[in-house]
Amino acid sequence: MRICILSGSVNVTAAMSLGRRNFIKMMGSATLATAVDAQPMRPSVPTLGARPAGDPIQIGRRRRLFLDDELVAELVGIRRRFCHPDLQDENLLLAEFPWENGYAGAYASVLEHEGKVMMWYDSFPWDDTTQKLSSTRFMCLAISDNGVDFRKPLFDNIPYRGEAHTNIVMTGVSGSVFFDPEDKHGMPFKCLGSMRPDQAGSDWEPLRGVSRNSVYLLSSADGIRWQRSREQLVPVWLGATQSALWNERTRSWYLYLRAHCPERAYSMVEIGSGRLTEPYPLNLRSGVDYHGGRKLELTTELPIVLRGDELDPPGAQPYTMNVWRYPLADDVYLAFFPMWHDGRADHDRSDMMEVQMAISRDGRLWRRPYRRAVISPGAPFQRSGGEVWPIPDPIIRGDQIWQYYFSRPETHRTQTQKASGVLARAIWRIDRFACLEPHGRDGTLITPVVSLTGENLRVNLDAGASGFMRVGLLDEGGNELRGWGIKDCNPVYGNGTELLVGWRGNRSISPCKGRPVRLRFELTNCSLYSVFTT
């Protein structure tokens, strides 16, 4: 059995002072998890985020996913499997204008707004002289009614070489667009923009006065015309894109900023409500010129929450973080991030990029129990795969989750093919990022004490044609409740995201509502993804 040490801690600033080896020893077995390809009896992924000890876990309309051990007290013959999405054979964004004929994609972001899917994406022209991508950077806008057929509206906003009407909305900026639910000024679209005047393709008003590479907040009423904050938020160049997440529970913003340790990594800073436009509290070291060709090294300035570690191949570095709060569950945060396998220096690596997944229960503490690609390089109809860029945020359509991604056939440091990128969707069914399933034919799961708040118990289950599942209700001591035992349960068959669990004569669980109970799942040739009540 292969053992993995899981990464991520908001207190890394203090912990790293112990040294890497001592830090791992200090964390002990609490940070251990078996690899996905093992077949353990206890596939432990420690629960992330504090829940008051002794409080029953509420199982209500919000789905409880089996990403970690939150709902695991005992397992027999069960393994945890992390799941891959279905990659669609498509190209949703063709490079059709001269300002995007190098490529269109890579750094991008997606928002649903007023019934439309809005996608902001990077574009680079092709330099016919060098036969390479131009260094001129644009951010363009495409809009779709259904999330598949994108159109590119033209605006009189930023011209390109005599063409007055383009779909360009920014230039000389890389960043992810997000929606600000706290906005009080009619400017709800925001972007943490890494601004580089040397990459501008035209005279754009927000770039005026920006003399150095640094991060500003950009705001817009419509996602088309943007204004820049007066003050720099980060007075240095971070590179790539930054992520911003509003946490309603804490009433604060979680900002994930690119760091260098010295390899690429991501740090986190928490900003109070209404303070997005204020400079962020970085402890910059005195006497260091952060503008003289250097990037910010945040090893000590802020806690590192995502980085390559001893379990990754040498040279593995997260390139962006792309944090998403899963909207169908409480306290589930996911980061679908591109992991670059840097082929420079002494690293015998591929120079390719793949999408990996990190999980969190509070947005602060992150772990990576699965260290392989959830999206590998290469779209289905590309002959080769070099790098793949996930696009924040995924959107939900019916019982599907659409993760857009941009794929190029070339490796990261090779840019010699014109308009070679593909924009496509990777599709999961809801909740199906990980499952518990027997590693033989049968297995048993018993939960800790829970409280059922609905009238009916439902599961997200794939039993195929040969499998089934039964559920029994136990009291706190592990004794079956009469009428809701395993033998009383009708077998649950099929493949569905909200299959109803019933018992002979007791289809409803309303008599058990609010009572402390445990759930006993008996699984036969099936995969269990989540549980909830209605």
LUMKE-437427 format. One record per atom (N, C-alpha, C): residue in three letters; x, y, z. Coordinates in steps of 0.05 Angstrom, whole numbers, plus 5000, padded with zeros to 4 digits. Layout:
LUMKE-437427
ALAXYZ/...
***
This chain:
LUMKE-437427
MET501749765000/MET500050005000/MET501850255000/ARG501250444981/ARG502850684979/ARG501550904995/ILE503051055011/ILE502051265029/ILE502751535018/CYS500751715018/CYS501151985009/CYS500952185032/ILE502652385033/ILE502452605052/ILE500952825039/LEU498852925051/LEU497253135039/LEU498353405046/SER498153585027/SER499353845031/SER497254055038/GLY498154285048/GLY496454515052/GLY495954575081/SER496654825089/SER496054925116/SER496255225116/VAL494255355127/VAL494355645129/VAL496555745148/ASN497555565165/ASN499555645184/ASN502355555175/VAL502755535149/VAL505355455139/VAL507555655146/THR506855905149/THR508856105156/THR510356035181/ALA508855945201/ALA510155865226/ALA511355585223/ALA509855405210/ALA510655125209/ALA513255085193/MET513655255172/MET515955215155/MET518555285171/SER518355435193/SER520755495208/SER521855235221/LEU520255025223/LEU521154775234/LEU522954615214/GLY522854705189/GLY524154545169/GLY522154345157/ARG522554275133/ARG520654105119/ARG520253835131/ARG522553695138/ARG522353435149/ARG521053435176/ASN521753625194/ASN520553635220/ASN517653715219/PHE516953875199/PHE514153955196/PHE512453705190/ILE513453535172/ILE511953295165/ILE511753115189/LYS513853085204/LYS513752915228/LYS511753025248/MET511653295251/MET509853425270/MET506953365262/MET506353365236/MET503553325227/MET502753035232/GLY504652845230/GLY504052575238/GLY501952445221/SER500552255233/SER498652095218/SER496152255209/ALA495752485221/ALA493452655214/ALA493652745185/THR496052755174/THR496352855146/THR496752625126/LEU496152375134/LEU496752155116/LEU494152065103/ALA494451985077/ALA492151875063/ALA493151675043/THR491651455040/THR492551255020/THR492051354992/ALA493751264974/ALA493551354947/ALA491051224934/VAL490251344912/VAL487751254899/VAL488050984887/ASP490550904880/ASP490950644867/ASP491350424887/ALA491350484913/ALA491450274933/ALA488750164938/GLN488549944953/GLN485949834961/GLN485849794991/PRO485750015006/PRO485849995034/PRO483049935046/MET483049845071/MET480549815085/MET479650075097/ARG481550275099/ARG480850525112/ARG482050755095/PRO480750835073/PRO482051035055/PRO481751315067/SER483451375086/SER483151625101/SER483951875086/VAL482052065084/VAL482652335076/VAL481552515098/PRO483352615116/PRO482352755139/PRO480452985132/THR478453025148/THR476553245143/THR477853515147/LEU477353695129/LEU478553965130/LEU476554165141/GLY477454325159/GLY475654525171/GLY474354435196/ALA474254605216/ALA473454525243/ALA470354525245/ARG469354305256/ARG466554285264/ARG466554225294/PRO464854365309/PRO464854325338/PRO464654025346/ALA466553935362/ALA466653655370/ALA464053565383/GLY463053335375/GLY460753225388/GLY458153315375/ASP458153525359/ASP455653605345/ASP454953415323/PRO452553315321/PRO451753145299/PRO452053305272/ILE452753165252/ILE452953285225/ILE450153295214/GLN449353535205/GLN446653575194/GLN446653475165/ILE444753295159/ILE444353205132/ILE441653315123/GLY441753525107/GLY439353645097/GLY439353665067/ARG438153875056/ARG438053905027/ARG440753955014/ARG442554075029/ARG445254115019/ARG446753845019/ARG447953784997/ARG449153514993/ARG451653475009/ARG451953235020/ARG454353155034/ARG456052975016/LEU458353065007/LEU459952914989/LEU462052745004/PHE462952534991/PHE464852355003/PHE467652414993/LEU468352674993/LEU471052764985/LEU473152695006/ASP472252695031/ASP474052635054/ASP472552465074/ASP473552465099/ASP472452285119/ASP470352415137/GLU469152635128/GLU467152765144/GLU464952575153/LEU464052405134/LEU461752225139/LEU462751935143/VAL465251905151/VAL466351635155/VAL467151585184/ALA465851385196/ALA466751285222/ALA468051015220/GLU466850835204/GLU467950575200/GLU467650495170/LEU469650365159/LEU469550255132/LEU470549965133/VAL469149795118/VAL470049525114/VAL469849455084/GLY472149395072/GLY472149315044/GLY471549545025/ILE472149785033/ILE471350025017/ILE473950175010/ARG473950284986/ARG476150464977/ARG474850724968/ARG476450934968/ARG475651194956/ARG476951214929/ARG475351294909/ARG476351334882/ARG475751614873/PHE477751754862/PHE477352014851/PHE476751984821/CYS474952154812/CYS473652104786/CYS474552314765/HIS474552224740/HIS475252394718/HIS472752484703/PRO472752724692/PRO470452814676/PRO470452694648/ASP468252724634/ASP468152644605/ASP469052884589/LEU471052844571/LEU472053064554/LEU470453064528/GLN469453304521/GLN467753334498/GLN469453384473/ASP468553254451/ASP469953284425/ASP468853534411/GLU470153764417/GLU469054014407/GLU471154234408/ASN470654454394/ASN472254694397/ASN470254924397/LEU469955054420/LEU467755254424/LEU468655534418/LEU471255574414/LEU472255854410/LEU474355854389/LEU473555914365/LEU475455934342/LEU476856204342/ALA479356204335/ALA480856454332/ALA480256564304/GLU478556774303/GLU477556874277/GLU478357164271/PHE479357314291/PHE480157584286/PHE483157614287/PRO484257824274/PRO487157854273/PRO488457904301/TRP486958004320/TRP488158044347/TRP488157794364/GLU487057574352/GLU487057314367/GLU488057084349/ASN489357154327/ASN490156944308/ASN492656794317/GLY493956884339/GLY496156724351/GLY494956494368/TYR493456574388/TYR491556394401/TYR489556544418/ALA487356414423/ALA485256524440/ALA484556324461/GLY485056394487/GLY484456214508/GLY486456244531/ALA487456024542/ALA489256014565/ALA488056164589/TYR489156394598/TYR487956544620/TYR485156634611/ALA483156544626/ALA480456604619/ALA478756584644/SER476256674642/SER474356644665/SER471556644654/VAL469756504669/VAL467056474660/VAL465156554683/LEU463056704676/LEU460956774695/LEU458256744682/GLU456256654697/GLU453556664688/GLU452256914698/HIS451057074680/HIS449857324688/HIS447457384670/GLU445157414684/GLU442657484671/GLU442057294648/GLY442357034653/GLY441656834634/GLY443756784612/LYS445956924613/LYS448056894593/LYS450556774606/VAL452156634589/VAL454756544598/VAL456856734585/MET458256874602/MET460257074593/MET463056964597/MET464656974576/MET467356864578/MET469357084570/TRP471157144588/TRP473357334583/TRP475857154578/TYR477257204556/TYR479457034549/TYR481757194538/ASP484157084543/ASP486657204533/ASP486757164502/SER487957354489/SER488557314461/SER491257444454/PHE492657324435/PHE495257424426/PHE495157424395/PRO496057634382/PRO496357624353/PRO498857454346/TRP498957374320/TRP501157224310/TRP503157424297/ASP505757394304/ASP507857564292/ASP508957424267/ASP508257524244/ASP509057404219/ASP512057424215/THR513357614228/THR516257644224/THR517857424240/THR517157384265/THR518557194281/THR517256914279/GLN514856894267/GLN513356644266/GLN512856534294/LYS512256714313/LYS511656644340/LYS509356824350/LEU508356764374/LEU506356934385/LEU507457214390/SER505857414385/SER506657684393/SER506557714423/SER508057904433/SER507957964462/SER505658134470/THR504058234450/THR501758404456/THR499458234467/ARG498358314490/ARG496358164503/ARG493658314504/PHE491558174497/PHE488858284499/PHE487158094516/MET485058214528/MET482958054540/MET480358114524/CYS479157904514/CYS476757924497/CYS474357804511/LEU472057854500/LEU469557764511/LEU467957604491/ALA466957364499/ALA465157214483/ALA462657154500/ILE460357134488/ILE457857094503/ILE456256864490/SER454856714507/SER453256484498/SER450656474513/ASP448556394499/ASP445956354512/ASP445756074524/ASN447255884513/ASN447055604523/ASN449655494533/GLY451755644533/GLY454355554543/GLY455955394523/VAL454855364499/VAL456255204478/VAL456755374453/ASP454755524444/ASP455055694420/ASP455755974429/PHE458356044426/PHE459256304434/PHE459456504410/ARG458556744415/ARG458856954396/ARG460657174407/LYS461857334390/LYS463757534398/LYS462657814390/PRO461157944408/PRO460058204402/PRO462358404399/LEU461958594381/LEU463958804375/LEU463159064389/PHE465159194401/PHE464759454415/PHE466659664404/ASP465959914409/ASP467760134402/ASP469360214426/ASN470660014438/ASN471960044463/ASN475060064460/ILE476259854450/ILE479159844445/ILE479659774416/PRO480759944400/PRO481259884372/PRO483659714368/TYR483959604343/TYR486359444337/TYR487059504308/ARG489359644304/ARG490459694278/ARG488459794258/GLY487060004266/GLY485160124248/GLY482360014249/GLU481959794262/GLU479259674265/GLU478059794291/ALA476059964287/ALA474860104310/ALA473159924328/HIS471959724316/HIS470159554331/HIS471359284335/THR471859204360/THR473058944367/THR471558834391/ASN472158594398/ASN471158474423/ASN473158494445/ILE475158664442/ILE477258704462/ILE476158884484/VAL476458794509/VAL475458954532/VAL477759044550/MET480058924549/MET482459014563/MET484958954547/THR487159084553/THR489659024540/THR491959074561/GLY494058914559/GLY496258934578/GLY495458834605/VAL493458664607/VAL492458564633/VAL492058264632/SER492958124653/SER492057844657/SER490657824684/GLY488457684684/GLY487057664710/GLY484357514706/SER483257434728/SER480657294727/SER478457484735/VAL476257484720/VAL473957654726/VAL472157504746/PHE471157654765/PHE469257534785/PHE467057734791/PHE464957644803/PHE462657804809/PHE462657884839/ASP462158134845/ASP462358234872/ASP459558264883/PRO458658084901/PRO455958114912/PRO455658344932/GLU457958454940/GLU457958684959/GLU457858954945/ASP457958954919/ASP458259204904/ASP455959404911/LYS456559654916/LYS454559854922/LYS454860094903/HIS456460064881/HIS456960284863/HIS456260224834/GLY454660014830/GLY453859944803/GLY456159844786/MET458159724799/MET460559624785/MET461059334795/PRO459359144790/PRO459558884803/PRO461658704791/PHE462458754766/PHE464558584754/PHE467358684763/LYS468958504773/LYS471558574784/LYS473658394771/CYS476158494772/CYS478358344762/CYS480858424777/LEU482258234789/LEU484858284801/LEU486858274778/GLY487458504767/GLY489058514742/GLY491958554747/SER493558364737/SER496458404736/SER497058564711/MET497758824715/MET497859014693/MET500759044684/ARG501059024657/ARG503759054644/ARG503459244621/PRO504259494624/PRO504059684602/PRO505559604577/ASP507759454581/ASP509459364558/ASP508059164541/GLN505759054550/GLN504258854534/GLN501758974522/ALA501359234525/ALA498959364515/ALA498959384484/GLY496659344472/GLY496459354443/GLY495359614433/SER494459794451/SER493460054443/SER493460234468/ASP492760484464/ASP492660674486/ASP490060634501/TRP490260504524/TRP487860434540/TRP487960594566/GLU485860744572/GLU485960944594/GLU486760824620/PRO485760584629/PRO486560474655/PRO489560424658/LEU490960394635/LEU493860354637/LEU495460614641/ARG494160834636/ARG495661084639/ARG496461134668/GLY498961194671/GLY499961234698/GLY501060984711/VAL500660754698/VAL501860504709/VAL504660484697/SER506660534714/SER509460534704/SER510860274710/ARG509860114728/ARG511159864735/ARG509159634735/ASN510159404732/ASN508459164733/ASN507359124761/SER504759124764/SER503559094791/SER500659024788/VAL499358974811/VAL496558874812/VAL494759104821/TYR492659154805/TYR490559344812/TYR487859194811/LEU485859324823/LEU483059224820/LEU481759374798/LEU480659224779/LEU479159344757/LEU476159294762/SER474459484756/SER471559464761/SER470059544736/SER467659424733/SER466059484709/SER463159444715/ALA461459604702/ALA458559564705/ALA457459344687/ASP458859294664/ASP457859104645/ASP459758894636/GLY462258894647/GLY464258704638/GLY465658784613/ILE465059024603/ILE466159114577/ILE468059354581/ARG467059554595/ARG468659804599/ARG469459804629/TRP472059834633/TRP473259794659/TRP474660044670/GLN474560064696/GLN475960274710/GLN477960154730/ARG480260294733/ARG482360184751/ARG482260324778/SER482960164799/SER483060284826/SER485360494827/ARG485060684845/ARG487160894847/ARG489760774857/GLU489560604877/GLU491960504889/GLU492660224879/GLN495260164879/GLN496159894874/GLN495259714898/LEU494259474892/LEU493559294913/LEU496059134922/VAL497659054902/VAL500158914907/VAL502259064890/PRO504159194903/PRO505959364888/PRO508259214874/VAL507758974865/VAL509758814851/VAL508358644830/TRP509958524813/TRP508958344792/TRP508758064803/LEU506357944803/LEU505957684813/LEU506057474791/GLY505157544767/GLY505057354745/GLY502457194746/ALA501757064723/ALA499456894720/ALA496857054729/THR495056914741/THR492557034750/THR492056984780/GLN490557154792/GLN489957134821/GLN486957044823/SER486256914845/SER483456834849/SER482356984872/ALA479757054870/ALA478257194892/ALA475757034898/LEU475156994923/LEU472856844932/LEU471456984955/TRP468857044952/TRP467357174973/TRP466256954991/ASN466856975017/ASN465856785037/ASN463556915053/GLU461156825048/GLU458856945061/GLU458856895091/ARG459856665099/ARG459856595127/ARG461756785143/THR464156835133/THR465957015147/THR465657305139/ARG464057355119/ARG463657625108/ARG466357755101/SER467957595086/SER470557695078/SER471357575051/TRP473357695039/TRP474457595014/TRP476957425020/TYR477057195006/TYR479457035006/TYR480857074979/LEU483257184981/LEU484757234956/LEU487157044955/TYR487456914932/TYR489656724928/TYR491556844908/LEU493956914918/LEU495957064903/LEU498256894895/ARG499256924871/ARG501556774861/ARG503956844878/ALA505456644886/ALA507956684902/ALA510156514890/HIS512556554900/HIS514956404890/HIS516556314914/CYS517156054915/CYS518355944940/CYS520955774936/PRO522655804917/PRO522455994894/PRO520655894871/GLU519855634872/GLU518055544851/GLU515355674854/ARG513755664833/ARG511055774834/ARG509355644855/ALA507855804869/ALA506055704890/ALA503855904894/TYR501955844912/TYR499756034918/TYR499556084947/SER499256344954/SER498856434981/SER495956534985/MET495256595009/MET492556695014/MET492556935033/VAL490857135027/VAL490457355045/VAL487457395048/GLU486557455072/GLU483757505077/GLU483257805080/ILE481257905065/ILE480658185065/ILE477758225075/GLY477458415092/GLY474758465104/GLY472858585083/SER470358575090/SER468258675073/SER468758975067/GLY468359045041/GLY468659325033/GLY471559415030/ARG473459235031/ARG476259325031/ARG477859225006/LEU476359144986/LEU477659034962/LEU479559234949/THR478959484950/THR480559684936/THR482859794952/GLU483159694977/GLU485459784993/GLU487859614989/PRO490259724991/PRO492659564988/PRO492659325007/TYR493559094997/TYR493358855013/TYR495658835033/PRO495258725057/PRO497158725078/PRO499458525074/LEU501458605058/LEU503758435053/LEU506058545070/ASN507558355081/ASN509858425097/ASN512358425080/LEU512558625062/LEU514858625043/LEU517458685059/ARG519458535052/ARG522058565066/ARG523358835058/SER524358975077/SER525659225072/SER528259185057/GLY528959365040/GLY531559355026/GLY531559175002/VAL529159064994/VAL529058884971/VAL527559034949/ASP528859044925/ASP527659164902/ASP525858964888/TYR523258974893/TYR521458774882/TYR520758834853/HIS521659064843/HIS521059134815/HIS523359084796/GLY525759044807/GLY528059014790/GLY528258744777/GLY526158664763/GLY526158404750/GLY525458174768/ARG524958224793/ARG524258014812/ARG521257984815/LYS520457754822/LYS517657714830/LYS517457674860/LEU515157724870/LEU514757714899/LEU515257434910/GLU516957404929/GLU517457144942/GLU515957154969/LEU513757004970/LEU511857024993/LEU512356805013/THR514656675013/THR515056455031/THR514656545060/THR515356785067/THR515056875095/THR512957095097/GLU512357235075/GLU510457455077/GLU507557365082/LEU506757145069/LEU503957045072/LEU504156735073/PRO502056605085/PRO502056315086/PRO501656205058/ILE503155995052/ILE502855855027/ILE500755635030/VAL498755635012/VAL496555435014/VAL496655234992/LEU498155284971/LEU498355084949/LEU501155104937/ARG502454874936/ARG505154864925/ARG505854574918/GLY507854534902/GLY508954264898/GLY510554184923/ASP510653924929/ASP512053834953/ASP513553574947/GLU514353434968/GLU516053194965/GLU514552974950/LEU511952974949/LEU510452764935/LEU510152814906/ASP510853054897/ASP510753124869/ASP513453084856/PRO513453034830/PRO516053014816/PRO517553284818/PRO520153274816/PRO521653534816/PRO520753714794/GLY520453964800/GLY519554164780/GLY516554204778/ALA514954044793/ALA512054074792/ALA511254334806/GLN509754504792/GLN508954764803/GLN506154834795/PRO504354914814/PRO501755004807/PRO501955274793/TYR500655304770/TYR500955554754/TYR498855764761/THR496355674764/THR494255844775/THR492755684796/MET490855804811/MET489555654832/MET486555594826/ASN485155794816/ASN482355744806/ASN480555624828/VAL480155764849/VAL478455664872/VAL475555704865/TRP473955494871/TRP471055494866/TRP469655384891/ARG467755534901/ARG466055424923/ARG463755274910/TYR463655014916/TYR461554844903/TYR458854924913/PRO457055014895/PRO454555134904/PRO452454944915/LEU452754674911/LEU450654494919/LEU451154364947/ALA453354444960/ALA454054324985/ALA455054545004/ASP454954485030/ASP456154665049/ASP459054605052/ASP460754805053/ASP463554775060/ASP465054585042/VAL464654605017/VAL466254454997/VAL467454654978/TYR470154674979/TYR471654844961/TYR473454674944/LEU473554734919/LEU475154584900/LEU476954774885/ALA479354684879/ALA481154834862/ALA482054644839/PHE481154704815/PHE482154564791/PHE484354734780/PHE486754644784/PHE489054824777/PHE490954684757/PRO492254834740/PRO494254714722/PRO496854674736/MET497854424735/MET500354354747/MET502454334725/TRP504354514726/TRP506454524705/TRP508754344715/HIS509654174697/HIS512054004703/HIS514454124688/ASP515754314702/ASP517854474691/ASP520154304681/GLY520854344655/GLY522954184643/GLY525654324643/ARG525954544656/ARG528454694656/ARG530454574676/ALA532854694676/ALA534954624695/ALA535554324695/ASP535654204719/ASP536353914721/ASP533953734722/HIS531653854719/HIS529153694721/HIS528653534695/ASP528553274697/ASP527953114674/ASP524953094671/ARG523653314665/ARG520753334665/ARG519853394636/SER517153394633/SER515953404606/SER515553684595/ASP515553884612/ASP514754164605/ASP511854174597/MET510253974605/MET507453964599/MET505754054623/MET503254094619/MET501454194640/MET498954024640/GLU498053954665/GLU495653794668/GLU493953924690/VAL491353854690/VAL489553964711/VAL489453764734/GLN490053864758/GLN489753704782/GLN487653834800/MET486953704822/MET484853804839/MET485753814868/ALA485154034882/ALA485554064911/ALA482854104923/ILE482554014949/ILE480054034963/ILE480354174990/SER478254304998/SER478254445024/SER475454455035/ARG475254475061/ARG472654515074/ARG472154795084/ASP474254965083/ASP473955235093/ASP475255445075/GLY476555365053/GLY477855555036/GLY480655635046/ARG481455545070/ARG484055615081/ARG485955375080/LEU485055145089/LEU486654905090/LEU486154735066/TRP488154675050/TRP487854535025/TRP489454275026/ARG488254065013/ARG489653815011/ARG489453704983/ARG491253534976/ARG491353414949/ARG491553114952/PRO489352974959/PRO489452684963/PRO489952534937/TYR489352664914/TYR489752534888/TYR491852694872/ARG494152564866/ARG496352714854/ARG496652664824/ARG494652564812/ARG494652524783/ARG492752714769/ALA492952724743/ALA491252904727/ALA488352824729/VAL486553024733/VAL483652974728/VAL483053054699/ILE484653224687/ILE484453284658/ILE487253274647/SER487853084630/SER490553054619/SER490853234594/PRO493353304587/PRO493753464563/PRO492653334538/GLY491553494521/GLY490453394496/GLY487453364495/ALA486153534480/ALA483253504476/ALA482753254459/PRO480353144459/PRO479852894446/PRO480752874417/PHE480453084401/PHE481153064373/PHE483953184366/GLN485453274387/GLN488153364382/GLN490053124380/ARG491853134361/ARG493752904357/ARG495752884380/SER496353104393/SER498153104415/SER497253304436/GLY498253264460/GLY497553454482/GLY499953564495/GLY500053824498/GLY502353954511/GLY501654074537/GLU499554234537/GLU498654364562/GLU495654404561/VAL494454414585/VAL491554454588/VAL491154644610/TRP489454844605/TRP488855064624/TRP485955054632/PRO485254984658/PRO482555004667/PRO481655294669/ILE479055344664/ILE477955614664/ILE476055634687/PRO476555824706/PRO474555874727/PRO472356044716/ASP469856014727/ASP468855814744/ASP467255604729/PRO467155354738/PRO465255164726/PRO462455264728/ILE460755174710/ILE457855234712/ILE456254974714/ILE453854994725/ILE452154764729/ILE449854784709/ARG449454564694/ARG447254544675/ARG445754284681/GLY443354304692/GLY441854064700/GLY443353914720/ASP443953654715/ASP445553504734/ASP448453474724/GLN449353664708/GLN452053664698/GLN453653904708/ILE456253864711/ILE458154074717/ILE459954114693/TRP459954344682/TRP461654404658/TRP464154554667/GLN466354424664/GLN468954554669/GLN470154614641/TYR470254874634/TYR471554944609/TYR474554924612/TYR475854854590/TYR478854844591/TYR479954914563/PHE482355014563/PHE483755084539/PHE486154894535/SER486354774512/SER488454574507/SER490154654483/ARG492754624487/ARG494654674465/ARG496354424460/PRO497054364435/PRO498654124430/PRO501554164437/GLU502454404440/GLU505254454446/GLU505754464476/THR508254414484/THR508954444512/THR509054734521/HIS509354784547/HIS508955054557/HIS510855254546/ARG513455184542/ARG515455374533/ARG515855374503/THR514055234489/THR514155224460/THR511655364449/GLN512155574432/GLN509855724422/GLN510355784392/THR510355574376/THR511055614348/THR508755534329/GLN506455444340/GLN504155374323/GLN502055584325/LYS501155674302/LYS499155884300/LYS496355774305/ALA494855914323/ALA492055844327/ALA491655544332/SER493255424350/SER493155134354/SER491455054377/GLY490255244392/GLY488855184416/GLY485955094411/VAL484954954431/VAL482154854430/VAL480854924457/LEU478455034456/LEU476855084480/LEU474654874480/ALA474454724502/ALA472554504504/ALA471454484532/ARG469654294537/ARG468454244563/ARG469353974574/ALA469953964599/ALA470153714614/ALA467753704632/ILE466253484631/ILE463553474644/ILE463553254665/TRP462953334690/TRP462253144711/TRP459253144715/ARG458152934725/ARG455452954737/ARG455753074765/ILE453753204775/ILE453953344800/ILE454853164822/ASP456553264839/ASP457753124863/ASP459852914856/ARG460152854830/ARG461752614824/ARG464752674820/PHE465952794840/PHE468752834840/PHE470252604853/ALA468952474872/ALA470052244886/ALA467752074896/CYS468351814900/CYS466251634910/CYS467551424929/LEU465751304945/LEU466551074960/LEU465250824947/GLU466850614944/GLU465850374930/GLU467350134941/PRO466149894939/PRO467549654947/PRO469949604929/HIS472149514941/HIS474349434924/HIS474249134916/GLY472149004927/GLY471448734917/GLY468548754907/ARG466848584918/ARG464048594910/ARG462348754930/ASP462948714956/ASP461348834977/ASP463049004996/GLY461749195008/GLY463149365028/GLY461149505046/THR462149595069/THR460349725089/THR461549985098/LEU459850185100/LEU460550455111/LEU458650515133/ILE459750595156/ILE458150695179/ILE458950985184/THR457051165186/THR457651445190/THR457951505220/PRO459151735226/PRO458951845254/PRO456051925259/VAL455552035282/VAL452752115290/VAL451952345272/VAL449552325260/VAL448452525243/VAL445652595252/SER444652815241/SER441852895246/SER440552935219/LEU438452785213/LEU437052805188/LEU434853025190/THR435053225172/THR433253455175/THR430953455155/GLY430853255137/GLY428753245117/GLY426853015122/GLU425052975102/GLU423052755104/GLU423952505089/ASN425652535070/ASN426452305053/ASN429552305050/LEU430652065050/LEU433552035047/LEU434151975018/ARG436052115006/ARG436752074978/ARG439752044975/VAL440651914954/VAL443451864949/VAL444051924920/ASN446551994915/ASN447652014888/ASN449251754885/LEU448351574868/LEU449351304867/LEU449451204838/ASP451551044832/ASP451750904807/ASP452050604814/ALA449850454810/ALA449850174815/ALA449850014790/GLY450050144767/GLY449950004741/GLY447449834739/ALA447749594727/ALA445549404725/ALA445849174745/SER448349134755/SER448748904772/SER448848964802/GLY449149224808/GLY449549294836/GLY447049404850/PHE447249454876/PHE445149574892/PHE446249664918/MET444649814933/MET445449914959/MET443149894978/ARG443749835004/ARG441749855025/ARG442850035047/VAL440950165062/VAL441750345084/VAL440150265108/GLY441550255131/GLY440150215156/GLY440650445175/LEU438750515192/LEU438950725212/LEU439650595238/LEU441750705252/LEU442650605277/LEU442350825298/ASP442050745324/ASP442150945345/ASP445151005350/GLU445551185369/GLU448351275375/GLU450151045383/GLY448950845395/GLY450450615404/GLY450950405383/GLY449850445359/GLY450250255337/GLY448050045335/ASN445850075349/ASN443649885347/ASN441649975326/GLU440649775311/GLU438749845289/GLU436149955301/LEU435050155287/LEU432450255294/LEU430350075281/ARG428449995297/ARG426349805287/ARG424849935264/GLY424749785242/GLY423249885218/GLY425050025198/TRP427550095207/TRP429450235189/TRP432050085188/GLY432049825192/GLY434449665191/GLY435249595162/ILE437649475160/ILE438649395134/ILE436749205120/LYS435649015134/LYS433848815122/LYS431148935115/ASP430449155128/ASP427949295121/ASP428249465096/CYS430649535089/CYS431149725067/CYS430649595040/ASN429149735023/ASN428849644996/ASN431449694980/PRO432449504965/PRO434849544950/PRO434649794932/VAL436749954932/VAL436750194914/VAL438350114889/TYR437050114866/TYR438250034841/TYR438750284823/GLY440350244803/GLY440550444781/GLY442750644784/ASN442650844768/ASN444651054766/ASN443251324766/GLY443451474787/GLY442151724789/GLY443351904810/THR442752164807/THR443952364826/THR442152424850/GLU439652314850/GLU437952354873/GLU435952124877/LEU437151884879/LEU435551644883/LEU434451634911/LEU431851554913/LEU430451544938/LEU431051284953/VAL431551304979/VAL431951064996/VAL429351015011/GLY428350775011/GLY425850705025/GLY426050445040/TRP424350415060/TRP424150175076/TRP421350055075/ARG421149805078/ARG418449685077/ARG416649805098/GLY414549935089/GLY412650055107/GLY413550325118/ASN416050405112/ASN417050665123/ASN418650805101/ARG417150905081/ARG418551045059/ARG419751305069/SER418451435088/SER419451695098/SER421151645123/ILE423051835127/ILE424651825152/ILE423752035172/SER421352145167/SER420352365185/SER420252285214/PRO419652035222/PRO419651965251/PRO422451985263/CYS424551975246/CYS427351995256/CYS428452275253/LYS426852455243/LYS427852725238/LYS428852865263/GLY431252965262/GLY432453105285/GLY433552935306/ARG433252665304/ARG434252485324/ARG437152405317/PRO438952395337/PRO441652315332/PRO441752015322/VAL442751975298/VAL442851705287/VAL445551665273/ARG446151415266/ARG448251355248/ARG447051215223/LEU448351245201/LEU447451105176/LEU449450885170/ARG448250645164/ARG449850415155/ARG449250365126/PHE451250395109/PHE450950345080/PHE452150075074/GLU450649905061/GLU451649645050/GLU451749675020/LEU454149675009/LEU454549714980/LEU455249464966/THR453949404944/THR454549174927/THR454949274898/ASN457449244889/ASN458049324861/ASN456949604854/CYS457349794871/CYS456350064865/CYS458250274876/SER457750524867/SER459350754875/SER457550964888/LEU458351054912/LEU456751244927/LEU458151514927/TYR456751724918/TYR458051984915/TYR457152194936/SER454652184944/SER453652374963/SER451052274975/VAL450152414997/VAL447652355010/VAL446452615019/PHE443752625019/PHE442352865027/PHE439452795033/THR437852985043/THR435052935049/THR433353145035/THR430853075030/THR429053265018/THR426453265034/
***
